[in-house]
Amino acid sequence: MTTPPRINHAVSGDELADAAEELLDSGYRLALAAAHDDGPVLRVVYLFLAGLPDRRVELETVLPAADPVLRSLAYLSFPAGRFEREMADLYGIRLLGHPRPRRLVRHAHWPEEWHPMRADAEAIPDFGGSGELRFLTVGGDGVYEIPVGPVHAGLIEPGHFRFSVVGETVVRLKARLWYVHRGIERQFQGRPATAAVDLAERVSGDTSAAHALAHSQAVEDACGITLPDRVHRLRALLVELERLYNHAADLGALANDVGFGLANAHAQRIREHLLRINATVTGHRLLRGAIHPGGVAIQTLPDTRQLAVIAADLAEIAELTLRNSIIYDRFAGTGVLAADDAYALGCLGYPARASGLATDARIDHPAVELPVTEIVAVDGDVLARYTQRRDEFAASSELISHIIENHSGPLRYTTEPTRPAGSGVGIVEGWRGTIVHRVETDTTGCLTRAKIVDPSWFNWPALPVAMTDTIVPDFPLVNKSFNLSYAGNDL
């Protein structure tokens, strides 16, 4: 199966808004926006995607590096406004017409004029800012604030949450992220295009296979590499194995957050069993080292009978969990994300599907045709996000069995690039949602730019929306029902 060609339109700053509006009105969504430092100019690329059939359109505009000013698309698209704020922080681009052009990535202690993605940026500046966190204050009688983080008691990544509360009811929640910003996109620059997948595997540790696949697809698109369908199917198998162990862990963690530790213990037992299967299949519990640009390397295929037993085991745990009336009542109607809000925010993955949005890159942007079962709920609450994961686990188990039963040929494959320079896009439905990588390479075959968009980038803004009018004690439950990646967002 061949990847559809990307259509690239070079547009002026005045033409950008009209072209973007036309695409959005035609059913496209903004999947990515990336700035590039080309020396005398800064180049900004907007990638729009649409599915059924798979369509990919890029709008590209050029800004003078000395005084880069970009007309904002924030009034057309909420995600566009956030991408633009990221570009302002990392590249020093001034935004014209943006309603809220405040810092996004840059914390208060970052120097005002330090933009780390610019080619001439100082590597280690003097972090001399105040470090003060600024939040919008909610006024009124009885309103008080609860600060949480960024250092937490549990073994989780750092994020700061500021609750404005009346009694126990949350009036407003603000999340401050980017405490684990590692400059990963800059680290790709200069590396050989076919030898940087190890970095992609570490974008978000629990999504190693899916990020490796998205990166590999992007490099293959840039370098003219085509693969047989059987290789695409083996890669899809690995991404489904990744979906299994993460969904199993989440189903247990959600039960644990309402006091049902026994369900969590059994879910963790299943997760460990799946991780051991991963190690047998690829040599690594997190499926690292199996997917690379131009190929795949699997040691053995999983036992379908073993997977069927695991699927039945997990289904029983989920049934026992939801048959508990206290747990069911805690899940149902809690942390509701309405379909309109999910659509406006650009949500992806199981949080979007649990709110009624049919979005799945395996269907909309397939690398190979597979019998993917489309699962969509409607209520948008914790219960819907729980049952979404439960049903996706069962569907993934069946999909893996289908791939195994229809596979023939070797389990290893590799091929070489046919051209050194170009740009490419990779789109993969990871377990959290759609992952997009875009790369550019030079004539020496090295990466000059890599832009990564984890689904958590789109889904983090939905958490405060779902928490509105929810009580403070339900925050851990609602937060876990989204289970967003800090590292995948922060990069």
C-alpha positions as CSV (number, residue, x, y, z in Angstrom):
1,M,0.0,0.0,0.0
2,T,1.5,3.3,-1.0
3,T,1.4,6.5,1.1
4,P,-0.7,9.3,-0.6
5,P,1.3,12.2,-1.8
6,R,1.5,15.3,0.3
7,I,0.3,18.5,-1.4
8,N,2.5,21.4,-0.5
9,H,1.4,25.0,-1.0
10,A,3.7,27.9,-0.6
11,V,1.6,30.9,0.6
12,S,2.2,34.4,1.7
13,G,1.4,35.6,5.2
14,D,-1.8,37.3,3.8
15,E,-2.9,34.1,2.0
16,L,-2.3,31.8,5.0
17,A,-5.5,32.4,6.9
18,D,-7.7,32.0,3.9
19,A,-6.0,28.8,2.8
20,A,-6.2,27.3,6.3
21,E,-9.8,28.3,6.7
22,E,-10.7,26.5,3.4
23,L,-9.0,23.3,4.5
24,L,-10.7,23.3,8.0
25,D,-14.0,23.9,6.3
26,S,-13.3,21.0,4.0
27,G,-13.0,18.5,6.9
28,Y,-9.2,18.7,7.5
29,R,-7.7,19.0,11.0
30,L,-4.5,20.8,11.9
31,A,-2.1,18.0,12.9
32,L,1.2,19.8,13.2
33,A,2.8,23.2,12.9
34,A,6.6,23.6,12.8
35,A,9.0,26.4,12.4
36,H,12.4,25.9,10.7
37,D,15.5,28.1,11.0
38,D,16.8,28.4,7.4
39,G,19.3,31.1,8.2
40,P,18.1,34.4,6.6
41,V,14.5,33.3,6.9
42,L,12.3,31.3,9.2
43,R,10.0,28.8,7.5
44,V,6.7,27.7,9.1
45,V,4.9,24.6,7.9
46,Y,1.3,23.7,8.8
47,L,0.3,20.1,8.2
48,F,-3.4,19.4,7.7
49,L,-4.9,15.9,7.6
50,A,-8.1,14.3,6.6
51,G,-9.2,10.7,6.4
52,L,-11.4,8.4,4.3
53,P,-9.6,8.8,2.0
54,D,-6.2,9.7,3.4
55,R,-5.3,13.3,2.5
56,R,-2.3,15.4,3.5
57,V,-1.8,19.0,2.7
58,E,0.9,21.4,3.9
59,L,0.8,25.2,3.9
60,E,4.3,26.8,4.0
61,T,5.1,30.4,4.6
62,V,8.4,32.3,5.0
63,L,9.3,35.0,7.6
64,P,12.4,37.2,7.7
65,A,14.7,35.9,10.4
66,A,15.6,39.4,11.6
67,D,12.0,40.3,12.5
68,P,9.7,37.2,12.2
69,V,6.0,38.2,12.4
70,L,3.3,35.5,11.9
71,R,-0.4,36.2,11.4
72,S,-2.1,34.0,13.9
73,L,-4.6,31.3,13.0
74,A,-5.8,31.0,16.7
75,Y,-9.2,32.4,15.8
76,L,-9.7,29.5,13.4
77,S,-8.2,26.7,15.5
78,F,-7.5,26.3,19.2
79,P,-4.5,23.9,18.4
80,A,-3.1,26.4,16.0
81,G,-2.9,29.0,18.8
82,R,-0.9,26.6,21.0
83,F,1.4,25.6,18.2
84,E,2.0,29.3,17.5
85,R,2.8,30.0,21.1
86,E,5.3,27.2,21.1
87,M,7.0,28.7,18.0
88,A,7.1,32.1,19.7
89,D,8.9,30.6,22.7
90,L,11.3,28.4,20.8
91,Y,12.0,30.6,17.7
92,G,11.2,34.1,18.8
93,I,8.4,34.6,16.3
94,R,6.0,37.5,17.1
95,L,2.4,36.6,16.7
96,L,0.0,39.1,15.1
97,G,-3.6,38.9,16.2
98,H,-3.2,36.1,18.7
99,P,-5.8,36.5,21.5
100,R,-3.5,35.3,24.3
101,P,0.2,35.3,23.2
102,R,1.6,34.5,26.6
103,R,4.4,32.0,27.2
104,L,3.7,28.3,26.8
105,V,6.9,26.3,26.8
106,R,9.1,29.0,28.4
107,H,9.1,29.1,32.2
108,A,9.6,32.3,34.0
109,H,13.2,31.7,34.8
110,W,14.1,31.4,31.0
111,P,15.9,34.5,29.7
112,E,13.5,36.7,27.8
113,E,15.5,36.7,24.5
114,W,16.7,33.1,24.6
115,H,15.0,31.0,21.9
116,P,16.6,27.5,21.9
117,M,15.6,26.3,18.5
118,R,17.3,29.2,16.7
119,A,20.5,28.1,15.0
120,D,22.5,30.8,16.9
121,A,21.0,30.1,20.3
122,E,23.4,29.9,23.2
123,A,23.5,26.3,24.4
124,I,23.4,26.9,28.2
125,P,22.2,30.4,29.0
126,D,22.2,32.2,32.4
127,F,18.8,31.2,33.8
128,G,18.3,34.4,35.7
129,G,14.5,34.9,35.7
130,S,12.3,35.1,38.8
131,G,10.9,31.6,38.5
132,E,7.5,32.9,39.6
133,L,4.5,31.0,38.3
134,R,1.7,33.3,37.1
135,F,-1.9,32.0,37.0
136,L,-5.2,33.7,36.3
137,T,-6.8,34.3,39.6
138,V,-10.5,33.5,40.1
139,G,-12.2,36.0,42.4
140,G,-15.4,35.9,44.4
141,D,-16.7,34.9,47.9
142,G,-15.5,31.6,49.1
143,V,-13.0,31.0,46.3
144,Y,-9.6,29.6,47.3
145,E,-6.7,28.0,45.6
146,I,-5.1,24.6,46.0
147,P,-1.6,24.3,44.4
148,V,-0.5,20.8,43.6
149,G,3.0,19.9,42.3
150,P,5.2,20.2,40.3
151,V,6.9,17.7,42.7
152,H,4.4,14.9,43.6
153,A,4.4,12.3,46.3
154,G,4.0,9.5,43.8
155,L,6.4,8.2,41.1
156,I,5.0,10.4,38.4
157,E,6.4,13.1,36.2
158,P,6.4,16.8,37.2
159,G,3.4,19.0,36.5
160,H,1.9,21.9,38.4
161,F,-1.9,22.1,38.9
162,R,-3.6,25.1,40.3
163,F,-7.2,24.6,41.5
164,S,-9.6,27.4,42.1
165,V,-12.3,25.9,44.3
166,V,-15.5,26.8,46.1
167,G,-16.1,24.2,48.8
168,E,-15.0,21.0,47.0
169,T,-16.2,22.1,43.6
170,V,-13.6,23.0,41.0
171,V,-14.3,26.4,39.4
172,R,-11.2,26.4,37.3
173,L,-8.1,24.2,36.9
174,K,-4.9,25.3,35.3
175,A,-2.1,22.9,34.4
176,R,1.4,24.1,34.0
177,L,3.7,21.7,32.1
178,W,7.1,21.7,30.4
179,Y,9.1,20.8,33.5
180,V,10.6,17.9,31.5
181,H,11.3,19.8,28.3
182,R,14.5,18.1,27.0
183,G,15.0,19.7,23.7
184,I,14.5,16.4,21.9
185,E,13.7,18.0,18.5
186,R,17.0,19.8,18.5
187,Q,18.8,16.6,19.4
188,F,17.6,15.0,16.1
189,Q,19.4,17.7,14.0
190,G,22.6,16.4,12.4
191,R,22.0,12.8,13.1
192,P,21.8,10.3,10.2
193,A,18.2,9.9,9.2
194,T,18.4,6.1,9.4
195,A,20.2,6.1,12.7
196,A,18.0,8.3,15.0
197,V,15.2,5.9,15.9
198,D,16.6,5.3,19.4
199,L,15.9,8.9,20.2
200,A,12.3,8.6,18.9
201,E,11.8,5.6,21.1
202,R,12.5,7.8,24.1
203,V,10.0,10.6,23.4
204,S,7.5,8.9,25.7
205,G,8.8,5.7,27.3
206,D,5.4,3.8,27.3
207,T,4.9,4.6,23.6
208,S,8.3,3.4,22.3
209,A,7.0,1.3,19.4
210,A,4.5,3.8,18.1
211,H,6.9,6.8,18.2
212,A,9.6,4.6,16.5
213,L,7.1,3.7,13.8
214,A,6.0,7.3,13.2
215,H,9.6,8.4,13.0
216,S,10.5,5.5,10.7
217,Q,7.5,6.2,8.4
218,A,8.6,9.9,8.2
219,V,12.2,9.0,7.3
220,E,11.0,6.5,4.7
221,D,8.7,9.1,3.2
222,A,11.6,11.6,3.0
223,C,14.2,9.1,1.7
224,G,12.0,7.2,-0.8
225,I,11.9,3.9,1.0
226,T,8.9,1.6,0.2
227,L,8.2,-1.6,2.2
228,P,6.1,-4.7,1.5
229,D,2.7,-5.0,3.2
230,R,3.9,-7.9,5.4
231,V,6.5,-5.6,7.0
232,H,3.8,-3.0,7.7
233,R,1.7,-5.7,9.3
234,L,4.5,-6.9,11.6
235,R,5.1,-3.3,12.7
236,A,1.3,-2.9,13.3
237,L,1.5,-6.0,15.5
238,L,4.1,-4.4,17.7
239,V,2.0,-1.2,18.1
240,E,-1.0,-3.4,19.1
241,L,1.1,-5.2,21.7
242,E,2.0,-1.8,23.1
243,R,-1.7,-0.9,23.3
244,L,-2.4,-4.1,25.2
245,Y,0.0,-3.6,28.1
246,N,-0.8,0.1,28.5
247,H,-4.6,-0.4,28.5
248,A,-4.3,-3.3,30.9
249,A,-2.3,-1.1,33.3
250,D,-4.8,1.8,33.0
251,L,-7.8,-0.4,33.7
252,G,-6.2,-1.5,37.0
253,A,-5.0,2.0,37.9
254,L,-8.5,3.4,37.5
255,A,-9.9,0.7,39.8
256,N,-7.1,1.4,42.3
257,D,-8.0,5.1,42.3
258,V,-11.4,4.2,43.8
259,G,-10.1,1.7,46.3
260,F,-10.4,-1.5,44.4
261,G,-6.8,-2.6,44.8
262,L,-7.5,-6.3,44.0
263,A,-8.5,-5.4,40.4
264,N,-5.3,-3.4,40.1
265,A,-3.2,-6.2,41.4
266,H,-4.6,-8.6,38.8
267,A,-4.3,-6.0,36.0
268,Q,-0.6,-5.5,36.9
269,R,-0.2,-9.2,36.8
270,I,-1.6,-9.2,33.2
271,R,0.7,-6.2,32.3
272,E,3.7,-8.1,33.5
273,H,2.7,-11.2,31.5
274,L,2.4,-8.9,28.4
275,L,5.7,-7.3,29.0
276,R,7.3,-10.8,29.1
277,I,5.7,-11.6,25.8
278,N,7.1,-8.4,24.4
279,A,10.6,-9.4,25.6
280,T,10.2,-12.8,23.9
281,V,8.9,-11.2,20.6
282,T,11.5,-8.4,20.3
283,G,14.1,-8.9,23.0
284,H,12.9,-5.8,24.9
285,R,10.0,-5.5,27.4
286,L,9.1,-2.1,25.9
287,L,9.4,-3.3,22.3
288,R,12.5,-1.1,21.6
289,G,14.9,-2.0,18.8
290,A,12.4,-3.8,16.6
291,I,11.2,-1.0,14.3
292,H,13.7,1.1,12.3
293,P,13.7,3.1,9.1
294,G,13.5,0.7,6.3
295,G,12.6,-2.4,8.2
296,V,11.6,-4.5,11.2
297,A,13.3,-7.1,13.3
298,I,11.1,-9.6,15.3
299,Q,12.5,-12.7,17.0
300,T,9.3,-14.7,17.2
301,L,5.5,-14.2,16.9
302,P,3.3,-14.3,20.0
303,D,1.1,-17.4,20.8
304,T,-2.4,-16.5,19.8
305,R,-3.9,-19.0,22.4
306,Q,-1.9,-17.3,25.1
307,L,-3.2,-13.9,24.1
308,A,-6.8,-15.2,24.0
309,V,-6.5,-16.4,27.6
310,I,-5.1,-13.0,28.6
311,A,-7.9,-11.1,26.9
312,A,-10.6,-13.3,28.6
313,D,-8.8,-12.7,32.0
314,L,-8.8,-8.9,31.5
315,A,-12.5,-8.9,30.4
316,E,-13.3,-10.7,33.7
317,I,-11.4,-8.2,35.8
318,A,-13.3,-5.3,34.0
319,E,-16.6,-7.0,34.5
320,L,-16.0,-7.5,38.3
321,T,-14.9,-3.9,38.6
322,L,-18.0,-2.4,36.9
323,R,-20.3,-4.8,38.8
324,N,-19.3,-3.1,42.0
325,S,-22.0,-0.4,42.4
326,I,-19.8,2.0,44.3
327,I,-17.1,1.9,41.6
328,Y,-19.7,2.3,38.8
329,D,-21.2,5.3,40.6
330,R,-17.8,6.9,40.9
331,F,-17.1,6.4,37.2
332,A,-20.5,7.3,35.7
333,G,-21.0,11.0,35.1
334,T,-17.6,12.0,36.5
335,G,-15.3,14.3,34.5
336,V,-17.5,14.7,31.4
337,L,-15.9,15.9,28.2
338,A,-18.6,16.9,25.8
339,A,-18.2,16.0,22.1
340,D,-18.3,19.7,21.1
341,D,-15.5,20.5,23.5
342,A,-13.4,17.5,22.4
343,Y,-13.8,18.5,18.8
344,A,-13.0,22.2,19.4
345,L,-9.9,21.2,21.4
346,G,-8.7,18.8,18.7
347,C,-8.8,15.8,21.0
348,L,-7.4,12.5,19.8
349,G,-7.3,8.8,20.8
350,Y,-9.5,7.1,23.4
351,P,-10.5,10.4,25.1
352,A,-11.9,11.6,21.8
353,R,-13.6,8.3,21.0
354,A,-15.1,8.1,24.5
355,S,-16.7,11.5,23.7
356,G,-18.2,10.3,20.4
357,L,-15.6,11.4,17.9
358,A,-14.5,8.8,15.4
359,T,-10.8,9.4,15.1
360,D,-8.3,6.5,14.4
361,A,-5.2,6.8,12.2
362,R,-5.4,3.1,11.5
363,I,-8.6,3.8,9.6
364,D,-8.0,7.4,8.4
365,H,-4.3,7.1,7.5
366,P,-3.5,3.4,7.1
367,A,0.0,2.1,6.2
368,V,-1.6,-1.2,5.3
369,E,-5.2,-2.4,5.2
370,L,-6.2,-4.2,8.4
371,P,-9.6,-5.2,9.9
372,V,-9.5,-2.5,12.6
373,T,-12.7,-2.5,14.8
374,E,-13.9,1.1,15.3
375,I,-15.0,1.6,18.9
376,V,-16.8,4.8,19.9
377,A,-18.6,5.7,23.1
378,V,-20.8,8.8,23.7
379,D,-21.0,9.8,27.3
380,G,-17.4,11.3,27.6
381,D,-17.1,10.5,31.3
382,V,-14.6,8.3,33.3
383,L,-16.8,5.3,32.7
384,A,-16.7,5.8,28.9
385,R,-13.0,6.2,29.0
386,Y,-12.7,3.0,31.1
387,T,-15.0,1.0,28.8
388,Q,-13.2,2.4,25.7
389,R,-9.9,1.0,26.9
390,R,-11.6,-2.3,27.8
391,D,-13.2,-2.7,24.4
392,E,-10.0,-1.6,22.6
393,F,-8.0,-4.2,24.5
394,A,-10.3,-6.9,23.2
395,A,-10.3,-5.6,19.6
396,S,-6.5,-5.3,19.6
397,S,-6.2,-8.9,20.8
398,E,-8.3,-10.0,17.9
399,L,-6.3,-7.8,15.4
400,I,-3.0,-9.3,16.6
401,S,-4.4,-12.8,16.1
402,H,-5.5,-11.9,12.6
403,I,-2.0,-10.6,11.8
404,I,-0.3,-13.7,13.1
405,E,-2.6,-16.1,11.4
406,N,-2.2,-14.4,8.1
407,H,1.6,-13.9,8.2
408,S,4.0,-15.7,6.0
409,G,7.7,-15.1,5.3
410,P,10.6,-14.0,7.4
411,L,10.3,-11.8,10.6
412,R,13.2,-9.5,9.6
413,Y,13.5,-7.1,6.8
414,T,15.6,-4.1,5.9
415,T,16.2,-1.9,2.9
416,E,18.2,1.2,2.1
417,P,17.2,4.8,1.1
418,T,16.8,5.6,-2.6
419,R,17.4,9.4,-2.1
420,P,19.2,11.3,0.6
421,A,17.2,14.6,0.8
422,G,13.6,15.4,1.3
423,S,10.8,15.8,3.8
424,G,8.5,13.1,5.1
425,V,5.5,12.5,7.4
426,G,4.7,9.5,9.6
427,I,1.2,9.0,11.1
428,V,0.5,6.2,13.6
429,E,-2.3,5.4,16.0
430,G,-0.5,4.9,19.3
431,W,-2.3,3.6,22.3
432,R,-3.0,7.2,23.5
433,G,-4.0,8.4,20.1
434,T,-2.6,9.7,16.8
435,I,1.1,10.4,16.7
436,V,2.6,12.6,13.9
437,H,6.3,13.0,13.0
438,R,7.6,15.2,10.3
439,V,11.3,15.2,9.3
440,E,13.5,17.0,6.8
441,T,16.8,15.6,5.5
442,D,19.8,17.2,3.7
443,T,21.9,15.9,0.7
444,T,24.2,14.1,3.1
445,G,21.3,12.0,4.5
446,C,21.2,13.7,7.9
447,L,18.2,15.2,9.7
448,T,17.9,19.0,9.6
449,R,14.5,19.1,11.4
450,A,12.3,16.7,13.3
451,K,8.9,17.8,14.6
452,I,7.0,15.5,16.9
453,V,3.4,15.7,18.0
454,D,2.2,13.2,20.7
455,P,-1.5,13.0,21.2
456,S,-1.0,14.3,24.7
457,W,-0.3,17.7,23.1
458,F,-3.8,17.9,21.9
459,N,-5.5,16.2,25.0
460,W,-3.9,18.0,27.9
461,P,-6.2,21.1,27.5
462,A,-9.2,18.8,27.7
463,L,-8.4,17.7,31.3
464,P,-9.2,21.2,32.9
465,V,-12.4,21.3,30.8
466,A,-13.5,17.9,32.0
467,M,-12.7,18.9,35.6
468,T,-15.1,21.9,35.6
469,D,-17.7,21.5,38.3
470,T,-16.1,18.3,39.4
471,I,-15.1,17.9,43.1
472,V,-11.4,18.0,44.1
473,P,-11.3,14.4,45.3
474,D,-12.2,13.2,41.8
475,F,-9.2,14.8,40.2
476,P,-6.9,11.7,40.5
477,L,-9.6,9.6,38.9
478,V,-10.3,12.0,36.1
479,N,-6.6,12.6,35.5
480,K,-5.9,8.8,35.3
481,S,-8.9,8.4,32.9
482,F,-7.0,10.6,30.5
483,N,-3.5,9.3,31.5
484,L,-1.6,12.0,29.5
485,S,2.1,11.9,28.9
486,Y,4.1,14.7,30.4
487,A,7.2,13.8,28.5
488,G,5.3,13.3,25.2
489,N,3.9,16.8,25.6
490,D,7.0,18.6,26.9
491,L,9.6,17.1,24.5
